Structures are given as C-alpha cells and as structure tokens.
Amino acid sequence: MKRTKKGICLLLVFSAILTMLSACGGKGEIIAVYNNIPVYEEDVEDIINYYIATNATVNSTDEEKSEIAKQAVRTYVNYKVLELDLKDKGYTVDEKKLKETLEETIDYLDENFEGGYKDWCTMYFVSKNFLKEELRRYELADLFNEYASDIVEVTEEEILDYYNANGMEYADPAGYTWTAVLREVLDLGDEAECETAKAEMENYIRQINGGYMTLDQAKADILSKYTEEDGYTQTSLYSGENFTQMTDVKDIPDLSAALEEVKQGYEDLDPDAEPGTDAYKTYMSYLGDCFQTEVYYALQNMEVGEVYEKPLLSFAGYFIIRLDKVRETSGFTSLEEVRDEIEAELRNEKISDMFTDYLAELNDKYEIQFLFDLSST
C-alpha cells in the first residue's frame, strides 16, 4: 500500500513539475520543490559553484562532482525550510545585524584577500549575492542552536556518567611541563650551518637569562628569520609546550655517562650519511635518543621558570628548553572543575542529533522533493 501511495505522490509531483517547467523562463529548470515553492537552477548556481570549488579536487570525477552539487542543493533547500519553520516559532534573522556582518566581512576580504571581495567572488565562481546568503545560513544555524538550547536538557546523571566513562581525560599525572623552541638546521652534516645555529641559540639563551628578551620573543624572532618559504618547515611543528610524565623520566645522575651509554647502543654511526639511507636513519635515531637523554637530565636539574644553560642538538636542529611546571604527585581533575565543560559537550551532542532529526521532520512537513532523486525512488 505504501508503494502505491508513493507512486501516486510522484505522479502528482511530476505533473506539477511539468506545469512549472513550462513557465521557468530564464531561470533554468526546476530541480527541487519545497512547500510548493520551486527551486530553479539559477537559485542554486552560486552554492553549487562554491561547494565544488571548496570540495572537489583536480582528480574528482564527474560523478563525484555531481554528488557535491546535489549536496549543495540539499543544503540550500534545508536552510530555506529551516528559516520558514524557525520563523513560525518566533526565531527570525536580524536583517540589520546580517547587513552589518556582511559589510564587515566584505571589508575584511578587501583588506586581507588579494584582489579583495571582487576577486574572492571570482575565485569561487559566485555572484555578489552569495556571501549574504551564506552568512544568512550561519545566522540560521545559530538561531537553531538558540531554539534547541531552550529545549535540550542535560541531567546530573548524564554528566556523572560522562565523567566516569572518560576518567583518563581528567587524570593529572605527576610530571614536567616544559617549553621548547627550535632553530631548525637543514643539513646536519654541514658543520658550518650547525655551528652557526648553535651560536645563535647560545646568544638567545644569554639574552633570555639576562632579562633582555623572553623565550616567546626568541621564538617569534626565529620564525621571522627562518620561514617555510625558505624550507624551514619544522620550527612551528616542534616548538611549543610539552609534558613528560615523571614515570617516563630515567634517572640521570651523570649526563656524560648517560650519553656514552646511548652511543654504545649504536654501531657505525655516520654523521655524513646520505638522507634516506639506513645509515642516515640510524644517525637520526641516535640524535633523538641523545636529545631525550639530555632533556631528562635537564628536567631533573632545572628550577621552574629556568631556561636550560645550553642549546640541545636533535634530529631537527638546536632547541632551547624552559621548565614551566613540576607536578610531584598524580591526581585527577575534580568533577566540579569540569562540570560546565562536560555539560556543554553533552548539550552540543544533543543539539547536533536534534538538528539531524529536525531536518528529517521538515523534509516531510514541507514536502521537499529533489528532482534528481525521483528517478531512483
């Protein structure tokens, strides 16, 4: 019986489509219908172009691009019916605020995008009307969150269950928090480059310990001089805050003896080995082990806030390290400290699930039909 009813509905839809197509004029064909409102090709041209420009690649097939285009049309229609339904519930887009946001966004693009807003539109193959409609969709998403937040409830039991199920996330193990800043060396086999880098980092350490600059300022200075455009790609990757658990730190009373022990674990070390060879990988592993050993020694022999007395060589270059915090005993972040964070996480999950179900309800309520789906129905 359901199949028969569905077939009748499709016949009615096709009949309505044929009537509308005869009057579509210059707006192209009708590709979707919602609430008896036709959606023409012209209506969705911008969003389709934008979706393909931002989601397709040079290797995307025509079939993949077709699926991207269909998703763009679905998004367009979903937000149209969302706007209708939210309006019935008393939630409407503030047009004045939307206009202000649009003007601010255009100004930002004009200042920060090469060629400004005009070239931004050209790059994504969209008209000047697209940005306003895209910002409207963002506003509608915020309105739905506002509406859903008034309905969704998170119970104390749910918060407690989440906390207990994710207890390891709230563990505070004993250990060292420390910051590292890298001065990358492109060729560790180049003695001159290594010496220059080492001397530079020694100078930074002197300035930091003398109070003339901070570690953050040293990092900014290094990043400004050694850029990705010049091949220095690892500085930002390896510079930053680190945490080492106390249980992982090997006791090292004598650094020289510990480094000699590391060396004894390797045979035929070749600092001049060609990159990519087994000998090169072995030497890089050796440098990594030496670096870790010296970090362990430094962490055990530094005061909080202190910058280690010398730069440390690693497989990437020379590091400056600073000890930021020492936690002597392990513990857990209490539920009270993370209650609001957990509640927000659970609320967002529920709102996300609610949004999916809500769109499905709107699909039936507003009798949405995507004409590209009819042939496979």
C-alpha positions, 0 to 999 in steps of 0.5 A, spaced: 500 500 500 505 504 501 508 503 494 502 505 491 501 511 495 508 513 493 507 512 486 501 516 486 505 522 490 510 522 484 505 522 479 502 528 482 509 531 483 511 530 476 505 533 473 506 539 477 513 539 475 511 539 468 506 545 469 512 549 472 517 547 467 513 550 462 513 557 465 521 557 468 523 562 463 530 564 464 531 561 470 533 554 468 529 548 470 526 546 476 530 541 480 527 541 487 520 543 490 519 545 497 512 547 500 510 548 493 515 553 492 520 551 486 527 551 486 530 553 479 537 552 477 539 559 477 537 559 485 542 554 486 548 556 481 552 560 486 552 554 492 553 549 487 559 553 484 562 554 491 561 547 494 565 544 488 570 549 488 571 548 496 570 540 495 572 537 489 579 536 487 583 536 480 582 528 480 574 528 482 570 525 477 564 527 474 560 523 478 563 525 484 562 532 482 555 531 481 554 528 488 557 535 491 552 539 487 546 535 489 549 536 496 549 543 495 542 543 493 540 539 499 543 544 503 540 550 500 533 547 500 534 545 508 536 552 510 530 555 506 525 550 510 529 551 516 528 559 516 520 558 514 519 553 520 524 557 525 520 563 523 513 560 525 516 559 532 518 566 533 526 565 531 527 570 525 534 573 522 536 580 524 536 583 517 540 589 520 545 585 524 546 580 517 547 587 513 552 589 518 556 582 518 556 582 511 559 589 510 564 587 515 566 581 512 566 584 505 571 589 508 575 584 511 576 580 504 578 587 501 583 588 506 586 581 507 584 577 500 588 579 494 584 582 489 579 583 495 571 581 495 571 582 487 576 577 486 574 572 492 567 572 488 571 570 482 575 565 485 569 561 487 565 562 481 559 566 485 555 572 484 555 578 489 549 575 492 552 569 495 556 571 501 549 574 504 546 568 503 551 564 506 552 568 512 544 568 512 545 560 513 550 561 519 545 566 522 540 560 521 544 555 524 545 559 530 538 561 531 537 553 531 542 552 536 538 558 540 531 554 539 534 547 541 538 550 547 531 552 550 529 545 549 535 540 550 536 538 557 542 535 560 541 531 567 546 530 573 546 523 571 548 524 564 554 528 566 556 523 572 556 518 567 560 522 562 565 523 567 566 516 569 566 513 562 572 518 560 576 518 567 583 518 563 581 525 560 581 528 567 587 524 570 593 529 572 599 525 572 605 527 576 610 530 571 614 536 567 611 541 563 616 544 559 617 549 553 621 548 547 623 552 541 627 550 535 632 553 530 631 548 525 638 546 521 637 543 514 643 539 513 646 536 519 652 534 516 654 541 514 658 543 520 658 550 518 650 551 518 650 547 525 655 551 528 652 557 526 645 555 529 648 553 535 651 560 536 645 563 535 641 559 540 647 560 545 646 568 544 638 567 545 639 563 551 644 569 554 639 574 552 633 570 555 637 569 562 639 576 562 632 579 562 633 582 555 628 578 551 623 572 553 623 565 550 616 567 546 620 573 543 626 568 541 621 564 538 617 569 534 624 572 532 626 565 529 620 564 525 621 571 522 628 569 520 627 562 518 620 561 514 617 555 510 618 559 504 625 558 505 624 550 507 624 551 514 618 547 515 619 544 522 620 550 527 612 551 528 611 543 528 616 542 534 616 548 538 611 549 543 609 546 550 610 539 552 609 534 558 613 528 560 610 524 565 615 523 571 614 515 570 617 516 563 623 520 566 630 515 567 634 517 572 640 521 570 645 522 575 651 523 570 649 526 563 656 524 560 655 517 562 648 517 560 650 519 553 656 514 552 651 509 554 646 511 548 652 511 543 654 504 545 647 502 543 649 504 536 654 501 531 657 505 525 654 511 526 655 516 520 654 523 521 655 524 513 650 519 511 646 520 505 638 522 507 634 516 506 639 511 507 639 506 513 645 509 515 642 516 515 636 513 519 640 510 524 644 517 525 637 520 526 635 515 531 641 516 535 640 524 535 633 523 538 635 518 543 641 523 545 636 529 545 631 525 550 637 523 554 639 530 555 632 533 556 631 528 562 637 530 565 635 537 564 628 536 567 631 533 573 636 539 574 632 545 572 628 550 577 621 552 574 621 558 570 629 556 568 631 556 561 636 550 560 644 553 560 645 550 553 642 549 546 640 541 545 642 538 538 636 533 535 634 530 529 631 537 527 636 542 529 638 546 536 632 547 541 632 551 547 628 548 553 624 552 559 621 548 565 614 551 566 611 546 571 613 540 576 607 536 578 610 531 584 604 527 585 598 524 580 591 526 581 585 527 577 581 533 575 575 534 580 568 533 577 566 540 579 572 543 575 569 540 569 562 540 570 560 546 565 565 543 560 562 536 560 555 539 560 556 543 554 559 537 550 553 533 552 548 539 550 552 540 543 551 532 542 544 533 543 543 539 539 547 536 533 542 529 533 536 534 534 538 538 528 539 531 524 532 529 526 529 536 525 531 536 518 528 529 517 521 532 520 521 538 515 523 534 509 516 531 510 512 537 513 514 541 507 514 536 502 521 537 499 522 533 493 529 533 489 528 532 482 534 528 481 532 523 486 525 521 483 528 517 478 531 512 483 525 512 488 
